Amino acid sequence: MSDPYLTLGLPPDADDAAVYAAYLAAVKTCPPERDPQRFQALRTAYESLLTHRARLATALFNQEPPTLLEVLNRADPVGAPRRPARALFDALLRGGD
């Protein structure tokens, strides 16, 4: 399971309102008809952070480190202007020059 905070672009101390606002903003940039896989990842992340109790369970039991792509997405969120470093990292991940 990927880090839901990275998926939604939230700090670890986010409250219910921040989680909801981040989910709505992410769904607006990536609706289900455009990218169903990404939408499912957003939905799963939202459900795991929906309540304070769910956030505590995630903090206790979700111990997988984030992938490189998740860290890059956190540094360069969807919808933000592309930076030259992101293009270089994308090329490296694809195995290009």
Biopython code that builds the backbone (N, CA, C, O; Angstrom):
import numpy as np
from Bio.PDB.StructureBuilder import StructureBuilder

atoms = [
    (1, "MET", "N", (0.849, -1.187, 0.000)),
    (1, "MET", "CA", (0.000, 0.000, 0.000)),
    (1, "MET", "C", (0.887, 1.241, 0.000)),
    (1, "MET", "O", (1.823, 1.341, 0.793)),
    (2, "SER", "N", (0.594, 2.171, -0.880)),
    (2, "SER", "CA", (1.364, 3.400, -0.940)),
    (2, "SER", "C", (0.951, 4.341, 0.190)),
    (2, "SER", "O", (-0.088, 4.149, 0.821)),
    (3, "ASP", "N", (1.761, 5.338, 0.433)),
    (3, "ASP", "CA", (1.499, 6.286, 1.509)),
    (3, "ASP", "C", (0.329, 7.188, 1.123)),
    (3, "ASP", "O", (0.432, 7.939, 0.154)),
    (4, "PRO", "N", (-0.777, 7.129, 1.859)),
    (4, "PRO", "CA", (-1.947, 7.934, 1.488)),
    (4, "PRO", "C", (-1.700, 9.435, 1.624)),
    (4, "PRO", "O", (-2.310, 10.229, 0.908)),
    (5, "TYR", "N", (-0.815, 9.825, 2.532)),
    (5, "TYR", "CA", (-0.498, 11.247, 2.672)),
    (5, "TYR", "C", (0.205, 11.759, 1.413)),
    (5, "TYR", "O", (-0.072, 12.868, 0.954)),
    (6, "LEU", "N", (1.107, 10.960, 0.857)),
    (6, "LEU", "CA", (1.771, 11.353, -0.381)),
    (6, "LEU", "C", (0.799, 11.353, -1.553)),
    (6, "LEU", "O", (0.866, 12.221, -2.422)),
    (7, "THR", "N", (-0.099, 10.382, -1.573)),
    (7, "THR", "CA", (-1.065, 10.296, -2.666)),
    (7, "THR", "C", (-1.956, 11.528, -2.719)),
    (7, "THR", "O", (-2.233, 12.047, -3.800)),
    (8, "LEU", "N", (-2.407, 12.002, -1.559)),
    (8, "LEU", "CA", (-3.281, 13.169, -1.509)),
    (8, "LEU", "C", (-2.522, 14.483, -1.341)),
    (8, "LEU", "O", (-3.123, 15.555, -1.404)),
    (9, "GLY", "N", (-1.210, 14.413, -1.128)),
    (9, "GLY", "CA", (-0.415, 15.623, -0.962)),
    (9, "GLY", "C", (-0.693, 16.335, 0.341)),
    (9, "GLY", "O", (-0.819, 17.559, 0.373)),
    (10, "LEU", "N", (-0.790, 15.570, 1.421)),
    (10, "LEU", "CA", (-1.127, 16.114, 2.735)),
    (10, "LEU", "C", (0.025, 15.985, 3.715)),
    (10, "LEU", "O", (0.831, 15.060, 3.607)),
    (11, "PRO", "N", (0.113, 16.905, 4.673)),
    (11, "PRO", "CA", (1.072, 16.708, 5.763)),
    (11, "PRO", "C", (0.528, 15.663, 6.733)),
    (11, "PRO", "O", (-0.683, 15.446, 6.776)),
    (12, "PRO", "N", (1.384, 15.017, 7.507)),
    (12, "PRO", "CA", (0.925, 13.969, 8.431)),
    (12, "PRO", "C", (-0.021, 14.455, 9.533)),
    (12, "PRO", "O", (-0.704, 13.639, 10.151)),
    (13, "ASP", "N", (-0.076, 15.750, 9.787)),
    (13, "ASP", "CA", (-0.933, 16.263, 10.857)),
    (13, "ASP", "C", (-2.243, 16.859, 10.326)),
    (13, "ASP", "O", (-2.853, 17.700, 10.986)),
    (14, "ALA", "N", (-2.670, 16.430, 9.148)),
    (14, "ALA", "CA", (-3.895, 16.968, 8.536)),
    (14, "ALA", "C", (-5.136, 16.533, 9.315)),
    (14, "ALA", "O", (-5.187, 15.438, 9.875)),
    (15, "ASP", "N", (-6.136, 17.423, 9.335)),
    (15, "ASP", "CA", (-7.396, 17.098, 10.012)),
    (15, "ASP", "C", (-8.444, 16.651, 8.977)),
    (15, "ASP", "O", (-8.158, 16.571, 7.783)),
    (16, "ASP", "N", (-9.654, 16.366, 9.459)),
    (16, "ASP", "CA", (-10.722, 15.856, 8.589)),
    (16, "ASP", "C", (-11.020, 16.810, 7.428)),
    (16, "ASP", "O", (-11.177, 16.373, 6.287)),
    (17, "ALA", "N", (-11.097, 18.095, 7.717)),
    (17, "ALA", "CA", (-11.421, 19.072, 6.674)),
    (17, "ALA", "C", (-10.321, 19.145, 5.620)),
    (17, "ALA", "O", (-10.614, 19.263, 4.430)),
    (18, "ALA", "N", (-9.069, 19.077, 6.040)),
    (18, "ALA", "CA", (-7.957, 19.119, 5.089)),
    (18, "ALA", "C", (-7.934, 17.876, 4.209)),
    (18, "ALA", "O", (-7.638, 17.959, 3.017)),
    (19, "VAL", "N", (-8.245, 16.724, 4.797)),
    (19, "VAL", "CA", (-8.292, 15.480, 4.025)),
    (19, "VAL", "C", (-9.389, 15.569, 2.972)),
    (19, "VAL", "O", (-9.169, 15.208, 1.816)),
    (20, "TYR", "N", (-10.549, 16.039, 3.355)),
    (20, "TYR", "CA", (-11.670, 16.169, 2.427)),
    (20, "TYR", "C", (-11.349, 17.162, 1.309)),
    (20, "TYR", "O", (-11.625, 16.891, 0.140)),
    (21, "ALA", "N", (-10.770, 18.304, 1.662)),
    (21, "ALA", "CA", (-10.435, 19.321, 0.664)),
    (21, "ALA", "C", (-9.376, 18.793, -0.311)),
    (21, "ALA", "O", (-9.468, 19.036, -1.515)),
    (22, "ALA", "N", (-8.384, 18.083, 0.196)),
    (22, "ALA", "CA", (-7.340, 17.530, -0.673)),
    (22, "ALA", "C", (-7.919, 16.477, -1.610)),
    (22, "ALA", "O", (-7.530, 16.399, -2.775)),
    (23, "TYR", "N", (-8.841, 15.673, -1.107)),
    (23, "TYR", "CA", (-9.476, 14.656, -1.944)),
    (23, "TYR", "C", (-10.286, 15.307, -3.063)),
    (23, "TYR", "O", (-10.191, 14.887, -4.216)),
    (24, "LEU", "N", (-11.071, 16.315, -2.742)),
    (24, "LEU", "CA", (-11.864, 16.999, -3.771)),
    (24, "LEU", "C", (-10.970, 17.652, -4.818)),
    (24, "LEU", "O", (-11.254, 17.580, -6.014)),
    (25, "ALA", "N", (-9.896, 18.287, -4.371)),
    (25, "ALA", "CA", (-8.979, 18.933, -5.310)),
    (25, "ALA", "C", (-8.310, 17.898, -6.214)),
    (25, "ALA", "O", (-8.137, 18.138, -7.409)),
    (26, "ALA", "N", (-7.935, 16.753, -5.652)),
    (26, "ALA", "CA", (-7.292, 15.705, -6.453)),
    (26, "ALA", "C", (-8.265, 15.105, -7.460)),
    (26, "ALA", "O", (-7.883, 14.809, -8.592)),
    (27, "VAL", "N", (-9.512, 14.924, -7.057)),
    (27, "VAL", "CA", (-10.510, 14.356, -7.971)),
    (27, "VAL", "C", (-10.811, 15.335, -9.106)),
    (27, "VAL", "O", (-11.079, 14.912, -10.230)),
    (28, "LYS", "N", (-10.769, 16.629, -8.824)),
    (28, "LYS", "CA", (-10.994, 17.614, -9.881)),
    (28, "LYS", "C", (-9.888, 17.570, -10.919)),
    (28, "LYS", "O", (-10.148, 17.749, -12.109)),
    (29, "THR", "N", (-8.644, 17.330, -10.480)),
    (29, "THR", "CA", (-7.538, 17.276, -11.435)),
    (29, "THR", "C", (-7.440, 15.928, -12.118)),
    (29, "THR", "O", (-6.843, 15.818, -13.189)),
    (30, "CYS", "N", (-8.020, 14.896, -11.515)),
    (30, "CYS", "CA", (-7.930, 13.552, -12.084)),
    (30, "CYS", "C", (-9.259, 12.814, -11.901)),
    (30, "CYS", "O", (-9.365, 11.952, -11.028)),
    (31, "PRO", "N", (-10.269, 13.139, -12.707)),
    (31, "PRO", "CA", (-11.570, 12.480, -12.559)),
    (31, "PRO", "C", (-11.500, 11.003, -12.970)),
    (31, "PRO", "O", (-10.587, 10.601, -13.691)),
    (32, "PRO", "N", (-12.458, 10.204, -12.515)),
    (32, "PRO", "CA", (-12.404, 8.764, -12.772)),
    (32, "PRO", "C", (-12.467, 8.386, -14.251)),
    (32, "PRO", "O", (-11.904, 7.366, -14.648)),
    (33, "GLU", "N", (-13.135, 9.182, -15.062)),
    (33, "GLU", "CA", (-13.209, 8.832, -16.476)),
    (33, "GLU", "C", (-11.908, 9.111, -17.222)),
    (33, "GLU", "O", (-11.684, 8.548, -18.294)),
    (34, "ARG", "N", (-11.048, 9.965, -16.678)),
    (34, "ARG", "CA", (-9.775, 10.267, -17.323)),
    (34, "ARG", "C", (-8.717, 9.219, -16.990)),
    (34, "ARG", "O", (-8.011, 8.740, -17.878)),
    (35, "ASP", "N", (-8.608, 8.866, -15.714)),
    (35, "ASP", "CA", (-7.588, 7.908, -15.280)),
    (35, "ASP", "C", (-8.149, 7.072, -14.132)),
    (35, "ASP", "O", (-7.987, 7.437, -12.968)),
    (36, "PRO", "N", (-8.808, 5.954, -14.447)),
    (36, "PRO", "CA", (-9.460, 5.160, -13.397)),
    (36, "PRO", "C", (-8.499, 4.606, -12.347)),
    (36, "PRO", "O", (-8.852, 4.503, -11.173)),
    (37, "GLN", "N", (-7.278, 4.248, -12.771)),
    (37, "GLN", "CA", (-6.307, 3.718, -11.809)),
    (37, "GLN", "C", (-5.905, 4.772, -10.785)),
    (37, "GLN", "O", (-5.875, 4.504, -9.584)),
    (38, "ARG", "N", (-5.603, 5.953, -11.260)),
    (38, "ARG", "CA", (-5.210, 7.047, -10.365)),
    (38, "ARG", "C", (-6.380, 7.412, -9.445)),
    (38, "ARG", "O", (-6.182, 7.665, -8.257)),
    (39, "PHE", "N", (-7.590, 7.438, -9.993)),
    (39, "PHE", "CA", (-8.751, 7.753, -9.177)),
    (39, "PHE", "C", (-8.931, 6.711, -8.075)),
    (39, "PHE", "O", (-9.244, 7.063, -6.937)),
    (40, "GLN", "N", (-8.738, 5.436, -8.398)),
    (40, "GLN", "CA", (-8.860, 4.389, -7.385)),
    (40, "GLN", "C", (-7.810, 4.563, -6.296)),
    (40, "GLN", "O", (-8.097, 4.338, -5.121)),
    (41, "ALA", "N", (-6.601, 4.961, -6.671)),
    (41, "ALA", "CA", (-5.557, 5.217, -5.679)),
    (41, "ALA", "C", (-5.941, 6.394, -4.779)),
    (41, "ALA", "O", (-5.712, 6.357, -3.570)),
    (42, "LEU", "N", (-6.525, 7.433, -5.373)),
    (42, "LEU", "CA", (-6.986, 8.581, -4.589)),
    (42, "LEU", "C", (-8.100, 8.170, -3.635)),
    (42, "LEU", "O", (-8.114, 8.571, -2.471)),
    (43, "ARG", "N", (-9.026, 7.372, -4.136)),
    (43, "ARG", "CA", (-10.159, 6.926, -3.312)),
    (43, "ARG", "C", (-9.679, 6.067, -2.135)),
    (43, "ARG", "O", (-10.147, 6.231, -1.009)),
    (44, "THR", "N", (-8.757, 5.163, -2.404)),
    (44, "THR", "CA", (-8.205, 4.313, -1.340)),
    (44, "THR", "C", (-7.480, 5.152, -0.302)),
    (44, "THR", "O", (-7.625, 4.917, 0.898)),
    (45, "ALA", "N", (-6.702, 6.126, -0.751)),
    (45, "ALA", "CA", (-5.993, 7.004, 0.175)),
    (45, "ALA", "C", (-6.978, 7.805, 1.023)),
    (45, "ALA", "O", (-6.797, 7.951, 2.232)),
    (46, "TYR", "N", (-8.017, 8.321, 0.378)),
    (46, "TYR", "CA", (-9.031, 9.096, 1.104)),
    (46, "TYR", "C", (-9.725, 8.246, 2.162)),
    (46, "TYR", "O", (-9.931, 8.698, 3.288)),
    (47, "GLU", "N", (-10.083, 7.026, 1.803)),
    (47, "GLU", "CA", (-10.764, 6.151, 2.755)),
    (47, "GLU", "C", (-9.871, 5.774, 3.932)),
    (47, "GLU", "O", (-10.362, 5.562, 5.040)),
    (48, "SER", "N", (-8.559, 5.689, 3.698)),
    (48, "SER", "CA", (-7.668, 5.340, 4.800)),
    (48, "SER", "C", (-7.369, 6.534, 5.711)),
    (48, "SER", "O", (-6.842, 6.353, 6.809)),
    (49, "LEU", "N", (-7.697, 7.745, 5.268)),
    (49, "LEU", "CA", (-7.455, 8.946, 6.085)),
    (49, "LEU", "C", (-8.743, 9.671, 6.457)),
    (49, "LEU", "O", (-8.694, 10.781, 6.988)),
    (50, "LEU", "N", (-9.871, 9.071, 6.190)),
    (50, "LEU", "CA", (-11.167, 9.727, 6.327)),
    (50, "LEU", "C", (-11.439, 10.249, 7.734)),
    (50, "LEU", "O", (-11.899, 11.381, 7.882)),
    (51, "THR", "N", (-11.171, 9.468, 8.756)),
    (51, "THR", "CA", (-11.441, 9.876, 10.134)),
    (51, "THR", "C", (-10.153, 9.852, 10.945)),
    (51, "THR", "O", (-9.131, 9.317, 10.514)),
    (52, "HIS", "N", (-10.230, 10.439, 12.116)),
    (52, "HIS", "CA", (-9.059, 10.435, 13.002)),
    (52, "HIS", "C", (-8.654, 9.010, 13.361)),
    (52, "HIS", "O", (-7.467, 8.690, 13.425)),
    (53, "ARG", "N", (-9.631, 8.176, 13.590)),
    (53, "ARG", "CA", (-9.354, 6.774, 13.928)),
    (53, "ARG", "C", (-8.661, 6.053, 12.765)),
    (53, "ARG", "O", (-7.734, 5.272, 12.981)),
    (54, "ALA", "N", (-9.111, 6.316, 11.538)),
    (54, "ALA", "CA", (-8.487, 5.702, 10.358)),
    (54, "ALA", "C", (-7.055, 6.205, 10.183)),
    (54, "ALA", "O", (-6.171, 5.437, 9.802)),
    (55, "ARG", "N", (-6.817, 7.502, 10.460)),
    (55, "ARG", "CA", (-5.456, 8.033, 10.362)),
    (55, "ARG", "C", (-4.540, 7.394, 11.399)),
    (55, "ARG", "O", (-3.373, 7.128, 11.114)),
    (56, "LEU", "N", (-5.064, 7.143, 12.605)),
    (56, "LEU", "CA", (-4.255, 6.453, 13.623)),
    (56, "LEU", "C", (-3.925, 5.034, 13.180)),
    (56, "LEU", "O", (-2.791, 4.583, 13.345)),
    (57, "ALA", "N", (-4.895, 4.332, 12.624)),
    (57, "ALA", "CA", (-4.655, 2.966, 12.146)),
    (57, "ALA", "C", (-3.621, 2.969, 11.023)),
    (57, "ALA", "O", (-2.762, 2.089, 10.969)),
    (58, "THR", "N", (-3.696, 3.938, 10.142)),
    (58, "THR", "CA", (-2.723, 4.046, 9.059)),
    (58, "THR", "C", (-1.333, 4.302, 9.611)),
    (58, "THR", "O", (-0.358, 3.704, 9.154)),
    (59, "ALA", "N", (-1.240, 5.185, 10.589)),
    (59, "ALA", "CA", (0.058, 5.489, 11.190)),
    (59, "ALA", "C", (0.648, 4.266, 11.895)),
    (59, "ALA", "O", (1.862, 4.065, 11.878)),
    (60, "LEU", "N", (-0.199, 3.461, 12.508)),
    (60, "LEU", "CA", (0.288, 2.293, 13.237)),
    (60, "LEU", "C", (0.626, 1.112, 12.338)),
    (60, "LEU", "O", (1.602, 0.406, 12.589)),
    (61, "PHE", "N", (-0.161, 0.890, 11.303)),
    (61, "PHE", "CA", (-0.034, -0.348, 10.546)),
    (61, "PHE", "C", (0.487, -0.205, 9.130)),
    (61, "PHE", "O", (0.836, -1.213, 8.516)),
    (62, "ASN", "N", (0.554, 0.984, 8.590)),
    (62, "ASN", "CA", (1.082, 1.191, 7.244)),
    (62, "ASN", "C", (2.559, 1.555, 7.357)),
    (62, "ASN", "O", (2.901, 2.730, 7.491)),
    (63, "GLN", "N", (3.415, 0.572, 7.305)),
    (63, "GLN", "CA", (4.837, 0.802, 7.532)),
    (63, "GLN", "C", (5.695, 0.668, 6.273)),
    (63, "GLN", "O", (6.920, 0.623, 6.377)),
    (64, "GLU", "N", (5.091, 0.604, 5.102)),
    (64, "GLU", "CA", (5.855, 0.498, 3.869)),
    (64, "GLU", "C", (6.463, 1.851, 3.517)),
    (64, "GLU", "O", (5.785, 2.874, 3.621)),
    (65, "PRO", "N", (7.733, 1.876, 3.100)),
    (65, "PRO", "CA", (8.322, 3.148, 2.676)),
    (65, "PRO", "C", (7.736, 3.577, 1.332)),
    (65, "PRO", "O", (7.325, 2.727, 0.542)),
    (66, "PRO", "N", (7.692, 4.879, 1.064)),
    (66, "PRO", "CA", (7.147, 5.343, -0.213)),
    (66, "PRO", "C", (8.077, 4.973, -1.363)),
    (66, "PRO", "O", (9.288, 4.849, -1.180)),
    (67, "THR", "N", (7.504, 4.801, -2.533)),
    (67, "THR", "CA", (8.315, 4.530, -3.721)),
    (67, "THR", "C", (8.924, 5.841, -4.215)),
    (67, "THR", "O", (8.517, 6.929, -3.805)),
    (68, "LEU", "N", (9.900, 5.711, -5.097)),
    (68, "LEU", "CA", (10.543, 6.903, -5.661)),
    (68, "LEU", "C", (9.533, 7.770, -6.401)),
    (68, "LEU", "O", (9.582, 8.997, -6.318)),
    (69, "LEU", "N", (8.623, 7.137, -7.119)),
    (69, "LEU", "CA", (7.615, 7.889, -7.865)),
    (69, "LEU", "C", (6.691, 8.668, -6.924)),
    (69, "LEU", "O", (6.295, 9.789, -7.242)),
    (70, "GLU", "N", (6.346, 8.088, -5.775)),
    (70, "GLU", "CA", (5.512, 8.790, -4.799)),
    (70, "GLU", "C", (6.234, 10.009, -4.237)),
    (70, "GLU", "O", (5.626, 11.062, -4.039)),
    (71, "VAL", "N", (7.513, 9.866, -3.983)),
    (71, "VAL", "CA", (8.292, 10.998, -3.476)),
    (71, "VAL", "C", (8.368, 12.092, -4.527)),
    (71, "VAL", "O", (8.262, 13.274, -4.200)),
    (72, "LEU", "N", (8.551, 11.710, -5.786)),
    (72, "LEU", "CA", (8.587, 12.702, -6.863)),
    (72, "LEU", "C", (7.245, 13.395, -7.025)),
    (72, "LEU", "O", (7.192, 14.602, -7.264)),
    (73, "ASN", "N", (6.161, 12.639, -6.895)),
    (73, "ASN", "CA", (4.838, 13.252, -6.989)),
    (73, "ASN", "C", (4.598, 14.215, -5.845)),
    (73, "ASN", "O", (3.901, 15.214, -6.021)),
    (74, "ARG", "N", (5.152, 13.942, -4.691)),
    (74, "ARG", "CA", (5.014, 14.859, -3.555)),
    (74, "ARG", "C", (5.799, 16.139, -3.820)),
    (74, "ARG", "O", (5.357, 17.234, -3.471)),
    (75, "ALA", "N", (6.972, 15.989, -4.442)),
    (75, "ALA", "CA", (7.799, 17.153, -4.749)),
    (75, "ALA", "C", (7.222, 17.970, -5.896)),
    (75, "ALA", "O", (7.413, 19.185, -5.960)),
    (76, "ASP", "N", (6.517, 17.302, -6.799)),
    (76, "ASP", "CA", (5.967, 17.953, -7.986)),
    (76, "ASP", "C", (4.539, 17.465, -8.186)),
    (76, "ASP", "O", (4.308, 16.569, -8.998)),
    (77, "PRO", "N", (3.555, 18.043, -7.450)),
    (77, "PRO", "CA", (2.183, 17.523, -7.485)),
    (77, "PRO", "C", (1.536, 17.622, -8.863)),
    (77, "PRO", "O", (1.943, 18.416, -9.711)),
    (78, "VAL", "N", (0.531, 16.804, -9.054)),
    (78, "VAL", "CA", (-0.232, 16.808, -10.307)),
    (78, "VAL", "C", (-0.877, 18.175, -10.479)),
    (78, "VAL", "O", (-1.442, 18.721, -9.532)),
    (79, "GLY", "N", (-0.795, 18.722, -11.670)),
    (79, "GLY", "CA", (-1.402, 20.010, -11.955)),
    (79, "GLY", "C", (-0.452, 21.191, -11.767)),
    (79, "GLY", "O", (-0.747, 22.296, -12.220)),
    (80, "ALA", "N", (0.686, 20.971, -11.103)),
    (80, "ALA", "CA", (1.659, 22.045, -10.916)),
    (80, "ALA", "C", (2.494, 22.172, -12.198)),
    (80, "ALA", "O", (2.627, 21.205, -12.949)),
    (81, "PRO", "N", (3.053, 23.361, -12.446)),
    (81, "PRO", "CA", (3.904, 23.495, -13.631)),
    (81, "PRO", "C", (5.100, 22.553, -13.527)),
    (81, "PRO", "O", (5.677, 22.391, -12.452)),
    (82, "ARG", "N", (5.466, 21.938, -14.635)),
    (82, "ARG", "CA", (6.579, 20.992, -14.638)),
    (82, "ARG", "C", (7.900, 21.728, -14.490)),
    (82, "ARG", "O", (8.143, 22.753, -15.128)),
    (83, "ARG", "N", (8.732, 21.184, -13.640)),
    (83, "ARG", "CA", (10.064, 21.734, -13.448)),
    (83, "ARG", "C", (11.058, 20.895, -14.240)),
    (83, "ARG", "O", (10.807, 19.713, -14.477)),
    (84, "PRO", "N", (12.174, 21.473, -14.653)),
    (84, "PRO", "CA", (13.153, 20.707, -15.435)),
    (84, "PRO", "C", (13.664, 19.465, -14.698)),
    (84, "PRO", "O", (13.920, 18.442, -15.333)),
    (85, "ALA", "N", (13.813, 19.532, -13.393)),
    (85, "ALA", "CA", (14.307, 18.372, -12.639)),
    (85, "ALA", "C", (13.325, 17.217, -12.735)),
    (85, "ALA", "O", (13.742, 16.062, -12.811)),
    (86, "ARG", "N", (12.048, 17.502, -12.731)),
    (86, "ARG", "CA", (11.034, 16.436, -12.833)),
    (86, "ARG", "C", (11.140, 15.739, -14.173)),
    (86, "ARG", "O", (11.014, 14.516, -14.240)),
    (87, "ALA", "N", (11.370, 16.487, -15.242)),
    (87, "ALA", "CA", (11.514, 15.877, -16.566)),
    (87, "ALA", "C", (12.737, 14.960, -16.590)),
    (87, "ALA", "O", (12.694, 13.890, -17.197)),
    (88, "LEU", "N", (13.811, 15.363, -15.943)),
    (88, "LEU", "CA", (15.010, 14.536, -15.868)),
    (88, "LEU", "C", (14.722, 13.244, -15.085)),
    (88, "LEU", "O", (15.117, 12.160, -15.515)),
    (89, "PHE", "N", (14.042, 13.357, -13.947)),
    (89, "PHE", "CA", (13.708, 12.171, -13.169)),
    (89, "PHE", "C", (12.777, 11.241, -13.941)),
    (89, "PHE", "O", (12.932, 10.021, -13.887)),
    (90, "ASP", "N", (11.818, 11.810, -14.656)),
    (90, "ASP", "CA", (10.920, 10.985, -15.475)),
    (90, "ASP", "C", (11.706, 10.206, -16.518)),
    (90, "ASP", "O", (11.439, 9.026, -16.748)),
    (91, "ALA", "N", (12.677, 10.863, -17.151)),
    (91, "ALA", "CA", (13.502, 10.194, -18.144)),
    (91, "ALA", "C", (14.337, 9.077, -17.517)),
    (91, "ALA", "O", (14.502, 8.009, -18.105)),
    (92, "LEU", "N", (14.857, 9.336, -16.325)),
    (92, "LEU", "CA", (15.640, 8.312, -15.634)),
    (92, "LEU", "C", (14.774, 7.105, -15.263)),
    (92, "LEU", "O", (15.220, 5.962, -15.373)),
    (93, "LEU", "N", (13.550, 7.356, -14.826)),
    (93, "LEU", "CA", (12.664, 6.257, -14.466)),
    (93, "LEU", "C", (12.268, 5.420, -15.680)),
    (93, "LEU", "O", (12.081, 4.208, -15.570)),
    (94, "ARG", "N", (12.143, 6.062, -16.824)),
    (94, "ARG", "CA", (11.796, 5.344, -18.049)),
    (94, "ARG", "C", (13.012, 4.640, -18.637)),
    (94, "ARG", "O", (12.864, 3.758, -19.483)),
    (95, "GLY", "N", (14.208, 5.015, -18.202)),
    (95, "GLY", "CA", (15.430, 4.406, -18.739)),
    (95, "GLY", "C", (15.965, 5.164, -19.930)),
    (95, "GLY", "O", (16.818, 4.658, -20.660)),
    (96, "GLY", "N", (15.470, 6.386, -20.137)),
    (96, "GLY", "CA", (15.940, 7.190, -21.267)),
    (96, "GLY", "C", (17.158, 8.008, -20.890)),
    (96, "GLY", "O", (17.709, 7.872, -19.797)),
    (97, "ASP", "N", (17.564, 8.855, -21.814)),
    (97, "ASP", "CA", (18.731, 9.727, -21.568)),
    (97, "ASP", "C", (18.327, 10.964, -20.827)),
    (97, "ASP", "O", (19.171, 11.811, -20.533)),
]
sb = StructureBuilder()
sb.init_structure("model")
sb.init_model(0)
sb.init_chain("A")
sb.init_seg("    ")
for serial, (resi, resn, name, xyz) in enumerate(atoms, 1):
    if name == "N":
        sb.init_residue(resn, " ", resi, " ")
    sb.init_atom(name, np.array(xyz, "f"), 0.0, 1.0, " ", f" {name:<3s}", serial, name[0])
structure = sb.get_structure()
